[in-house]
Amino acid sequence: MSSNIDTALPAAASPSEFDALSAVIGALQPLDDEARRRIVESAVTFLRISGARVGVTAHSVAAGHTSTGAISEQAPFSENTRMSVKDFILEKQPRTDVERLACLAYYLTHYRGTPHFKTIDLSLLNTEAAQPKFANAANSANNAVKMGYLVPSVKGQRQLSAFGERFVRALPDRDAARASVETMKRRKRSRRVKNNGTEPE
C-alpha cells in the first residue's frame, strides 16, 4: 500500500500528509464500497472543502489512488442533513411540479425522517422552500404517482418510490435523470410483454 500512497501524493507532500492519507486508507479498507463512499463524501461536506465535487470511487480510496483523476464530475453531494429544503431544491433544480414534488418527497424521507406523507405535507414543505405555490397540489401528486415517482403507502399516505429516489439523486444531471426515466419505461414495457405472453388466451 505504501507504493500506492507514494504515487497518489505529490512529490512535495509533507510527512503529515502522508500519515493522514495512510490513516484514512487504513480506516476505510475494512469497509464495503458503499460505506467508504458515504464516509468520504461526509468528510468533504463536514470539512467544507470548497470546489470538491465528490466522486472518489471506493476502489480508488482503498487502493490509495486519490489523485485528481479519481474524482468524477458527479452531482454535488447533497446528503448533508443540515441542508435546508430551500437549498436542496435550489441544488436539484426541478423543472416541473411533478419533479418538485419528487424532490420534496425525497427531502421529507431523508432529511426529516418522514418516509410516509400526505399531499399537504409536501405543500407545506414547498412553502418552507419558498417555491411557487402548486396550482393544484392534489393533481400534481396524482401525476407523480402515475409517472412512478411516488407510490401509495399506509393509511392513504404516499411514499417515494425506488425510481423516484434514483431520479432525484441524479438531479441536477438531466442526462442521468432522463436515463433513469428511460430505464423505468423499458422495465415496464418488458413486464407488459412478459405478462401478455403468459396470460391464458
C-alpha positions, -999 to +999 in steps of 0.1 A: +000+000+000+029+023+006+039+025-030+003+034-040+003+062-015+036+075-027+022+078-062-011+093-050+006+122-032+025+150-050+063+149-046+062+179-023+038+163+001+047+166+038+052+137+062+020+147+079+000+145+047+015+110+041+005+100+076-030+114+072-036+096+039-023+063+054-047+066+083-077+073+061-069+044+038-063+021+067-096+030+083-116+026+050-101-007+038-121-030+061-154-013+050-176-021+020-178+002-011-210+020+000-197+027+035-164+041+020-183+064-003-206+077+024-176+084+047-155+102+020-185+123+010-194+131+046-158+141+054-157+165+024-190+181+035-180+183+072-146+199+064-163+223+039-137+215+012-147+241-014-148+231-051-149+194-043-175+176-064-172+142-047-169+112-070-140+094-054-146+057-060-144+033-031-119+012-051-097+043-056-098+053-020-090+017-008-061+015-032-047+048-024-055+063-058-068+097-046-053+117-074-074+143-093-082+117-119-102+097-094-127+124-089-156+123-113-179+150-124-209+139-105-237+159-089-227+178-058-231+158-026-264+166-010-268+142+019-258+168+044-289+166+066-283+201+078-291+215+043-323+235+042-351+225+019-347+258+001-310+250-007-319+214-016-345+224-042-320+250-055-294+223-059-317+198-076-333+223-100-366+205-107-383+218-138-419+207-133-444+205-105-441+167-105-403+168-103-405+193-075-429+170-056-404+142-060-376+163-046-398+174-017-407+138-010-370+129-011-362+157+014-390+146+037-378+110+036-341+115+041-338+149+058-369+149+081-372+112+087-408+111+073-410+084+047-448+084+047-466+116+040-497+133+026-500+159-002-505+186+025-471+177+039-454+183+006-473+215+001-462+228+035-426+219+027-429+236-006-439+268+012-409+264+035-387+261+004-401+294-008-412+278-041-442+289-062-475+275-049-488+245-067-517+253-090-533+220-079-512+200-055-535+170-054-535+167-092-497+171-093-493+144-066-516+121-086-495+127-117-463+119-096-479+086-088-488+079-124-453+087-135-438+064-109-421+090-086-445+083-057-463+052-046-493+046-023-484+039+014-503+032+046-535+050+057-540+069+025-504+083+026-477+081-001-440+075-002-411+080-025-406+051-049-373+034-057-374+050-091-383+084-076-353+081-053-329+073-082-344+102-102-339+128-075-304+115-067-294+120-103-305+157-104-294+182-114-277+160-140-306+160-166-290+133-187-287+109-158-322+117-147-336+110-182-317+078-183-335+067-151-368+075-167-359+055-198-348+026-177-381+025-158-401+027-191-381-002-206-388-023-175-425-015-176-426-025-213-407-057-206-431-066-178-461-059-200-447-081-228-439-109-203-474-107-187-491-107-221-471-137-231-480-157-201-517-148-198-541-175-209-559-169-242 
